[in-house]
Amino acid sequence: MEIGISTFVETTPDVESGEVVSHAKRIREVVEEIILADQVGLDVFGVGEHHREDFAASNPAIILAAAAPQTKHIRLTSAVTVLSSADPVRVFQDFATLDGISNGRAEIMAGRGSFIESFPLFGYDLKDYDELFEEKLELLLKIRDSEKVTWRGGHRPAIQNRGVYPRPVQDPLPVWIGSGGNSESVVRAGILGLPLVLAIIGGSPLQFEPLVQLYKKAVAHAGHDISKLTVASHSHGFIAETTEKAADKFFPSTQQVMNQLGKERGWGHYDRKSFDAARSFDGALYVGDPNTVAKKIIHLRKNVGTTRFMLHVPVGSMPHEDVMRAIELLGKEVAPRVREEVAAWESKVD
């Protein structure tokens, strides 16, 4: 069972003071967070790509590369790379470079992205949303599998027997499919034999179990070995010494972000009642003391089947020291409990 962190490098106004940390400062803080995550024994750190004022990470590979020489073991991934509006050649080159700097610890998590700002920014039409992703994923995998590439599509100039460099340390460079729970994307990942990441950020995590089974059926149908593939989950959460402290610290910035996005997307008002319901044992928020969060992750592993868990923290802007403490608790207290109990449970199942 792998345990890690993901972040969108948010720079929303401080809930109390209204102050906004600069993009540069927040990026430097995230590098410190990656270094700490490695030091406390976490397995993976993911940085998401966005192209708007309240997020500082438009190029996750560069941020991850800044941390790579200062870390030893932790895997470094995008979370996600918005492949639909990116050039697969450049994506591969960026992450192959990161793979070289980290000596084989880079991963690409490819997704459509839940934000659309990158489409007009890079000159793409939203009516091509699905087609762009399918075509660019095809090209990315072709580049991954072959040094020399010949390829033709409908949205990018053709490539005729061109080499793409540098080549990564890992062969193949891991490419994951990120999904918000769309059955089509789950099946695509299974047919292609790619590991899957499910964004479980609402409702009951147990509702995703049928999607995991659907993925496994697609894997088997395509003739891939399911034992070599991973299903991961990505969920919002926060850890502190007590559950009450964790909830009180995490709620204000979470509410701010959820209500801002709610205005943009037509969601209902997000209040403390909604928050408390989501952090219940069966909810999608992993907020609490180390024991509470560990139990929820174990419950997810046993009942949904995910073998990698990524805690997304912070949501909105939180004090850097609070985020660092949450990472420390996840690595030193939560992860060992989860790994020990999951290992014991798996030995009994086997």
C-alpha positions, 0 to 999 in steps of 0.5 A: 500500500503506497501512501502519498500527497498531492497538491494544486499549489493554491494561492487563494486569499487567506481566510482571515487576513485576505492576504495572498501569498505570491506564486513564487513563495508558494512554489518554494513552500511546495518544494519544502513539502516534497522534501519533507514527504521524502524524509518521513517515508512517503511513497509519492508526491503529485503536483497538479497543472492549472492555468489560473491566478489562484494556482501557482503550478502551470508546469508540475515537472519543473517544480518536481525537478526542483525537489528531485536532487534534494530527495532520495526515494519518493516518486514524483508525478503530475496530478494531473497533466492536462494532456488535451491542451499540451504537446505530448512531445514536450510532456514526454521530454519534460518528464523524461528529464525529470526521470533523469534528474531523479534517477528513475522516480518520475511519473505522468498522470494524464487527464482531461482536467476539471478546469478548462482555462488551458484550452483557450490559452493554448488555442484549442476548441472545447468542442474537441475536448474528448478527441484531443485527449484520445489523440494526444494520449495515443501519441504520448504512448507511442513516444514512450514505446519507441525512440523514433516516432511516425505518427499522424493525427487531426489536431497536431502536425504529423511526425515522420520518423523523428527521435524524441529525447532525452529517453527516460531512466525507466523503461517504460516511463509510467503513465497513469490515467486520472479519472473523476469516475467516468466509466469510459476513462476507466475502461480506456485505462484498462484496455491500454494496460495503464494504472488508474487514479480515481479522484474520490472527492465526494459522496461515499468512496465505496461507490467507486468499487464497481469502477475498480471492478470494471477496470479489472474486467477491461484489463483482463479483456485486453489480456494485461496482467492486473497484478502489474497494475495499480489503482490509486485514489486521490482525496482531500484531507488533513491530519492534526494531533486531534480530530477536532483540531484537524477539522477546525483548521481544514474547514475554513479554506476548504469552504472558501474554495468549494464556495468559489468553485460553486459559484463558477459551476452552479453548486450549492452552498458548502457549509460546516454540516456538509463538511462534517458529513463528508469527514464521517467514516463513510465520507470522502474527506480524510480529516482527523487525527492519525488513527482516524485517517489510518482507519479510513484509508484501510477501509478504502483499501479493503472495500474498494481495492485501491493500492495507492492513496494520495492525500490532497492537502491543502485545499485552498491556502493554509499556513505552510507550517500546518501543511508540513505538520500534516505531511509529517503525521501522514508519513510517521504515524498514518502510513506505518499503521496502514501498511502494517494492517494492510499487510496483515490483512492481505496475508490472511486473504492469500 
